[in-house]
Amino acid sequence: MKTKIYLNNEKFVAGMSLKNSKELENNNMALHVCENLNNVLENRKKLATSLHCELETFVCANQTHSANFHRVTLDDKGRGADRMDTAIADTDALYTYEPNILLCSFTADCVPVIFYNESTGLVGVIHSGWQGTVKEITLKLFEHLTQIEQCNPSDIHVQLGAALSQEKFEVDEDVYVKFKGLGYADDYIYYKNETNKYHIDNQLTVKKQCELAGIPSEQIIIDRTCTFLSPNGFSYRQDKQSGRHMSFIMKKGVTE
């Protein structure tokens, strides 16, 4: 089981599953793009075992490149864990205060955002493809957490997982215009004359959104692994039939 662990202490465990040719379907973790449901369930069970939890603790959403988020409660435990029709509908970010719930997000080039709050025990995951970024899902969620959940953004730590690099994220003018319209992404865009394409750094744009929400830049860590170039990466750009990484975080609870 190939997994990159970003954080593992007495309070939290967080990481990202990796592509692995030794596993079923290269360690694909997504039910919505798989050859066989049971293969993905086997991969998820192996991951659960390595994290000392059960598949029933997973909570997954049906991601739609929206700016929608959902506060996960104990009633949500197990949603989307072993079948798609129980997943949280039309949602691209999850957060919870509950212990022993593994929040899951699926990507293959999009930016996975994993976060936790040291003082309150809040944890969350965000799926921010370019569409989610221009809809400002990350900024909107952190503003919601600050205003509605009374979170202090200076207590929030963020890990941005592996994603498509700026070199490989080339777009036409329609997408460029959307990023340009944000008003703060200009530094993360360059134009290539030879190809008439724009290249955008989605990770740094998302990092900027975290900073605009009040999160200190030194508390934002970026995994600069390119999912297109790395042999451990699932890339939709490279292969439309690609599997998916799972990014995850769990607040650890006291076990009896």
C-alpha beads as a LAMMPS data file, in Angstrom:
LAMMPS data file: protein, C-alpha beads

256 atoms
255 bonds

1 atom types
1 bond types

-500.0 500.0 xlo xhi
-500.0 500.0 ylo yhi
-500.0 500.0 zlo zhi

Masses

1 110.0

Atoms # bond

1 1 1 0.000 0.000 0.000
2 1 1 1.587 3.255 -1.163
3 1 1 0.486 6.237 0.884
4 1 1 2.104 9.606 1.493
5 1 1 1.500 10.567 5.109
6 1 1 1.584 14.332 5.570
7 1 1 0.741 14.344 9.271
8 1 1 0.569 11.716 11.973
9 1 1 0.612 12.723 15.624
10 1 1 -1.465 12.053 18.720
11 1 1 -4.306 14.263 17.409
12 1 1 -4.522 13.808 13.633
13 1 1 -3.547 11.610 10.717
14 1 1 -3.588 12.972 7.162
15 1 1 -2.209 11.896 3.814
16 1 1 -2.763 10.942 0.211
17 1 1 -2.907 7.537 -1.455
18 1 1 -0.548 7.060 -4.399
19 1 1 -0.709 5.237 -7.713
20 1 1 0.875 1.807 -7.335
21 1 1 1.149 -0.788 -10.104
22 1 1 1.340 -3.577 -7.513
23 1 1 -2.204 -2.890 -6.302
24 1 1 -5.578 -3.540 -7.932
25 1 1 -6.310 -0.962 -10.652
26 1 1 -3.036 0.769 -9.700
27 1 1 -4.457 1.554 -6.243
28 1 1 -7.408 3.513 -7.596
29 1 1 -9.541 4.770 -4.690
30 1 1 -12.605 6.085 -6.534
31 1 1 -15.851 4.195 -7.086
32 1 1 -17.043 6.544 -9.849
33 1 1 -14.120 5.604 -12.136
34 1 1 -13.261 1.952 -11.737
35 1 1 -13.288 -1.296 -13.650
36 1 1 -14.612 -3.222 -10.681
37 1 1 -16.165 -1.876 -7.503
38 1 1 -14.662 -4.653 -5.403
39 1 1 -11.136 -3.706 -6.475
40 1 1 -11.579 -0.195 -5.111
41 1 1 -13.169 -1.503 -1.925
42 1 1 -10.177 -3.798 -1.454
43 1 1 -7.819 -0.825 -1.871
44 1 1 -9.833 1.241 0.579
45 1 1 -9.851 -1.577 3.131
46 1 1 -6.067 -1.869 2.877
47 1 1 -5.734 1.860 3.441
48 1 1 -8.107 1.669 6.422
49 1 1 -6.028 -1.107 7.950
50 1 1 -2.833 0.907 7.529
51 1 1 -4.523 3.856 9.274
52 1 1 -5.892 1.656 12.100
53 1 1 -9.505 2.410 11.237
54 1 1 -12.395 0.701 9.458
55 1 1 -13.926 1.287 6.027
56 1 1 -17.120 2.243 7.880
57 1 1 -15.384 5.375 9.199
58 1 1 -14.858 6.816 5.691
59 1 1 -17.045 9.712 4.549
60 1 1 -17.034 10.512 0.822
61 1 1 -18.863 13.037 -1.333
62 1 1 -20.138 12.955 -4.886
63 1 1 -17.822 15.683 -6.196
64 1 1 -19.178 17.966 -8.924
65 1 1 -16.584 20.806 -9.170
66 1 1 -18.955 22.917 -7.084
67 1 1 -18.282 25.414 -4.291
68 1 1 -20.542 23.420 -1.940
69 1 1 -19.386 22.181 1.463
70 1 1 -20.890 20.004 4.180
71 1 1 -20.384 19.737 7.918
72 1 1 -20.053 16.023 8.645
73 1 1 -21.776 14.649 11.743
74 1 1 -21.805 11.182 13.282
75 1 1 -24.933 10.428 11.235
76 1 1 -22.813 10.734 8.082
77 1 1 -20.324 8.067 9.135
78 1 1 -19.810 5.558 6.349
79 1 1 -21.501 7.614 3.631
80 1 1 -19.976 6.771 0.259
81 1 1 -17.558 4.343 1.919
82 1 1 -18.643 1.235 0.046
83 1 1 -21.183 2.510 -2.506
84 1 1 -21.753 5.688 -4.465
85 1 1 -25.452 6.221 -3.835
86 1 1 -24.927 6.956 -0.131
87 1 1 -22.202 9.570 -0.740
88 1 1 -22.901 13.187 0.207
89 1 1 -24.424 14.674 -2.948
90 1 1 -23.066 17.592 -4.988
91 1 1 -20.324 18.521 -2.528
92 1 1 -16.622 19.269 -2.904
93 1 1 -15.552 20.025 0.665
94 1 1 -16.147 18.280 3.971
95 1 1 -15.333 19.291 7.529
96 1 1 -16.024 17.881 10.964
97 1 1 -15.230 18.155 14.645
98 1 1 -16.023 14.467 15.215
99 1 1 -13.222 12.023 16.027
100 1 1 -12.646 8.720 14.216
101 1 1 -14.189 9.854 10.924
102 1 1 -11.958 9.715 7.856
103 1 1 -12.869 12.586 5.525
104 1 1 -12.029 11.715 1.924
105 1 1 -11.433 13.693 -1.270
106 1 1 -10.633 12.299 -4.729
107 1 1 -8.308 13.862 -7.306
108 1 1 -6.308 13.188 -10.452
109 1 1 -4.629 16.593 -11.166
110 1 1 -6.981 18.764 -9.097
111 1 1 -5.651 20.351 -5.907
112 1 1 -6.502 18.454 -2.717
113 1 1 -6.686 20.744 0.322
114 1 1 -6.332 19.085 3.729
115 1 1 -6.656 21.205 6.852
116 1 1 -6.881 21.032 10.621
117 1 1 -7.326 23.403 13.540
118 1 1 -5.002 22.678 16.458
119 1 1 -7.128 24.388 19.093
120 1 1 -10.638 23.158 18.172
121 1 1 -9.862 19.793 16.570
122 1 1 -11.662 20.785 13.372
123 1 1 -10.504 18.840 10.283
124 1 1 -11.476 19.039 6.623
125 1 1 -10.778 18.260 2.974
126 1 1 -11.452 20.301 -0.169
127 1 1 -11.413 19.244 -3.822
128 1 1 -10.272 22.248 -5.874
129 1 1 -9.899 21.593 -9.571
130 1 1 -9.610 24.702 -11.717
131 1 1 -13.393 25.068 -11.666
132 1 1 -13.481 24.911 -7.877
133 1 1 -10.614 27.394 -7.715
134 1 1 -12.339 29.988 -9.907
135 1 1 -15.504 29.446 -7.834
136 1 1 -13.287 30.086 -4.778
137 1 1 -14.423 27.028 -2.858
138 1 1 -11.419 27.171 -0.522
139 1 1 -11.825 30.858 0.298
140 1 1 -15.595 30.464 0.751
141 1 1 -15.218 27.507 3.114
142 1 1 -12.614 29.229 5.277
143 1 1 -14.739 32.386 5.405
144 1 1 -17.691 30.230 6.491
145 1 1 -15.576 28.560 9.184
146 1 1 -14.449 31.978 10.442
147 1 1 -17.866 33.641 10.406
148 1 1 -20.264 30.783 11.210
149 1 1 -18.091 28.332 13.146
150 1 1 -16.135 31.097 14.922
151 1 1 -12.815 29.592 13.815
152 1 1 -9.690 31.660 14.190
153 1 1 -7.952 31.292 10.788
154 1 1 -4.569 31.750 12.438
155 1 1 -5.129 28.384 14.164
156 1 1 -5.664 26.570 10.861
157 1 1 -2.904 24.525 9.211
158 1 1 -3.201 23.576 5.537
159 1 1 -1.585 20.874 3.415
160 1 1 -1.999 21.093 -0.346
161 1 1 -1.513 17.655 -1.858
162 1 1 0.112 16.606 -5.124
163 1 1 -1.549 18.117 -8.211
164 1 1 -0.960 19.089 -11.829
165 1 1 2.085 21.371 -12.156
166 1 1 2.007 24.775 -13.844
167 1 1 4.153 23.371 -16.644
168 1 1 1.520 20.724 -17.426
169 1 1 -1.580 22.802 -16.696
170 1 1 -1.919 24.556 -20.025
171 1 1 -5.206 26.215 -20.918
172 1 1 -6.864 28.347 -23.576
173 1 1 -8.017 31.910 -23.131
174 1 1 -11.441 30.982 -21.712
175 1 1 -9.909 29.448 -18.584
176 1 1 -7.211 32.139 -18.380
177 1 1 -9.911 34.833 -18.308
178 1 1 -11.601 33.130 -15.336
179 1 1 -8.347 33.038 -13.340
180 1 1 -7.505 36.595 -14.376
181 1 1 -10.941 37.637 -13.139
182 1 1 -10.083 36.539 -9.605
183 1 1 -7.864 39.596 -9.352
184 1 1 -5.072 37.887 -7.433
185 1 1 -3.845 35.069 -9.692
186 1 1 -1.746 37.068 -12.192
187 1 1 1.551 36.058 -10.556
188 1 1 0.676 32.397 -11.081
189 1 1 0.093 32.589 -14.843
190 1 1 2.452 32.697 -17.820
191 1 1 1.848 32.653 -21.562
192 1 1 3.739 30.439 -24.013
193 1 1 4.024 31.974 -27.484
194 1 1 4.993 28.725 -29.212
195 1 1 1.769 27.005 -28.249
196 1 1 -0.544 29.998 -27.715
197 1 1 -1.397 28.508 -24.318
198 1 1 -1.548 29.917 -20.830
199 1 1 0.030 27.994 -17.954
200 1 1 -1.562 28.343 -14.536
201 1 1 -0.302 27.319 -11.094
202 1 1 -3.483 26.093 -9.458
203 1 1 -1.717 25.171 -6.205
204 1 1 -0.325 28.675 -5.675
205 1 1 -3.706 30.194 -6.537
206 1 1 -5.335 28.011 -3.860
207 1 1 -2.552 28.934 -1.415
208 1 1 -3.352 32.601 -2.074
209 1 1 -7.015 31.901 -1.303
210 1 1 -5.981 30.397 2.046
211 1 1 -3.910 33.509 2.794
212 1 1 -6.799 35.799 1.817
213 1 1 -8.919 33.896 4.352
214 1 1 -6.401 34.816 7.051
215 1 1 -4.362 31.632 7.286
216 1 1 -0.668 32.437 7.897
217 1 1 1.442 31.504 4.864
218 1 1 3.942 29.613 7.046
219 1 1 1.076 27.285 8.033
220 1 1 0.417 26.293 4.419
221 1 1 2.547 23.438 3.071
222 1 1 2.521 22.441 -0.604
223 1 1 3.436 19.041 -2.018
224 1 1 4.884 20.082 -5.391
225 1 1 4.787 16.575 -6.855
226 1 1 3.240 16.806 -10.334
227 1 1 0.543 14.171 -10.830
228 1 1 1.235 14.177 -14.601
229 1 1 5.016 13.731 -14.354
230 1 1 5.274 11.487 -11.292
231 1 1 5.004 7.698 -11.715
232 1 1 3.045 7.761 -8.432
233 1 1 0.465 10.179 -9.847
234 1 1 -2.968 9.700 -11.347
235 1 1 -3.446 12.282 -14.105
236 1 1 -6.722 12.879 -15.928
237 1 1 -4.840 15.086 -18.406
238 1 1 -2.569 12.212 -19.289
239 1 1 -5.208 9.480 -19.233
240 1 1 -8.953 10.110 -19.325
241 1 1 -9.468 6.623 -17.847
242 1 1 -7.229 7.454 -14.895
243 1 1 -7.939 6.283 -11.366
244 1 1 -8.012 8.693 -8.431
245 1 1 -5.931 9.532 -5.414
246 1 1 -7.673 9.756 -2.074
247 1 1 -6.625 12.613 0.190
248 1 1 -7.798 12.160 3.753
249 1 1 -7.692 13.422 7.300
250 1 1 -9.001 12.030 10.571
251 1 1 -9.124 13.495 14.033
252 1 1 -8.032 10.736 16.338
253 1 1 -10.318 9.853 19.214
254 1 1 -9.776 8.066 22.451
255 1 1 -10.144 4.348 21.876
256 1 1 -11.541 2.297 24.728

Bonds

1 1 1 2
2 1 2 3
3 1 3 4
4 1 4 5
5 1 5 6
6 1 6 7
7 1 7 8
8 1 8 9
9 1 9 10
10 1 10 11
11 1 11 12
12 1 12 13
13 1 13 14
14 1 14 15
15 1 15 16
16 1 16 17
17 1 17 18
18 1 18 19
19 1 19 20
20 1 20 21
21 1 21 22
22 1 22 23
23 1 23 24
24 1 24 25
25 1 25 26
26 1 26 27
27 1 27 28
28 1 28 29
29 1 29 30
30 1 30 31
31 1 31 32
32 1 32 33
33 1 33 34
34 1 34 35
35 1 35 36
36 1 36 37
37 1 37 38
38 1 38 39
39 1 39 40
40 1 40 41
41 1 41 42
42 1 42 43
43 1 43 44
44 1 44 45
45 1 45 46
46 1 46 47
47 1 47 48
48 1 48 49
49 1 49 50
50 1 50 51
51 1 51 52
52 1 52 53
53 1 53 54
54 1 54 55
55 1 55 56
56 1 56 57
57 1 57 58
58 1 58 59
59 1 59 60
60 1 60 61
61 1 61 62
62 1 62 63
63 1 63 64
64 1 64 65
65 1 65 66
66 1 66 67
67 1 67 68
68 1 68 69
69 1 69 70
70 1 70 71
71 1 71 72
72 1 72 73
73 1 73 74
74 1 74 75
75 1 75 76
76 1 76 77
77 1 77 78
78 1 78 79
79 1 79 80
80 1 80 81
81 1 81 82
82 1 82 83
83 1 83 84
84 1 84 85
85 1 85 86
86 1 86 87
87 1 87 88
88 1 88 89
89 1 89 90
90 1 90 91
91 1 91 92
92 1 92 93
93 1 93 94
94 1 94 95
95 1 95 96
96 1 96 97
97 1 97 98
98 1 98 99
99 1 99 100
100 1 100 101
101 1 101 102
102 1 102 103
103 1 103 104
104 1 104 105
105 1 105 106
106 1 106 107
107 1 107 108
108 1 108 109
109 1 109 110
110 1 110 111
111 1 111 112
112 1 112 113
113 1 113 114
114 1 114 115
115 1 115 116
116 1 116 117
117 1 117 118
118 1 118 119
119 1 119 120
120 1 120 121
121 1 121 122
122 1 122 123
123 1 123 124
124 1 124 125
125 1 125 126
126 1 126 127
127 1 127 128
128 1 128 129
129 1 129 130
130 1 130 131
131 1 131 132
132 1 132 133
133 1 133 134
134 1 134 135
135 1 135 136
136 1 136 137
137 1 137 138
138 1 138 139
139 1 139 140
140 1 140 141
141 1 141 142
142 1 142 143
143 1 143 144
144 1 144 145
145 1 145 146
146 1 146 147
147 1 147 148
148 1 148 149
149 1 149 150
150 1 150 151
151 1 151 152
152 1 152 153
153 1 153 154
154 1 154 155
155 1 155 156
156 1 156 157
157 1 157 158
158 1 158 159
159 1 159 160
160 1 160 161
161 1 161 162
162 1 162 163
163 1 163 164
164 1 164 165
165 1 165 166
166 1 166 167
167 1 167 168
168 1 168 169
169 1 169 170
170 1 170 171
171 1 171 172
172 1 172 173
173 1 173 174
174 1 174 175
175 1 175 176
176 1 176 177
177 1 177 178
178 1 178 179
179 1 179 180
180 1 180 181
181 1 181 182
182 1 182 183
183 1 183 184
184 1 184 185
185 1 185 186
186 1 186 187
187 1 187 188
188 1 188 189
189 1 189 190
190 1 190 191
191 1 191 192
192 1 192 193
193 1 193 194
194 1 194 195
195 1 195 196
196 1 196 197
197 1 197 198
198 1 198 199
199 1 199 200
200 1 200 201
201 1 201 202
202 1 202 203
203 1 203 204
204 1 204 205
205 1 205 206
206 1 206 207
207 1 207 208
208 1 208 209
209 1 209 210
210 1 210 211
211 1 211 212
212 1 212 213
213 1 213 214
214 1 214 215
215 1 215 216
216 1 216 217
217 1 217 218
218 1 218 219
219 1 219 220
220 1 220 221
221 1 221 222
222 1 222 223
223 1 223 224
224 1 224 225
225 1 225 226
226 1 226 227
227 1 227 228
228 1 228 229
229 1 229 230
230 1 230 231
231 1 231 232
232 1 232 233
233 1 233 234
234 1 234 235
235 1 235 236
236 1 236 237
237 1 237 238
238 1 238 239
239 1 239 240
240 1 240 241
241 1 241 242
242 1 242 243
243 1 243 244
244 1 244 245
245 1 245 246
246 1 246 247
247 1 247 248
248 1 248 249
249 1 249 250
250 1 250 251
251 1 251 252
252 1 252 253
253 1 253 254
254 1 254 255
255 1 255 256
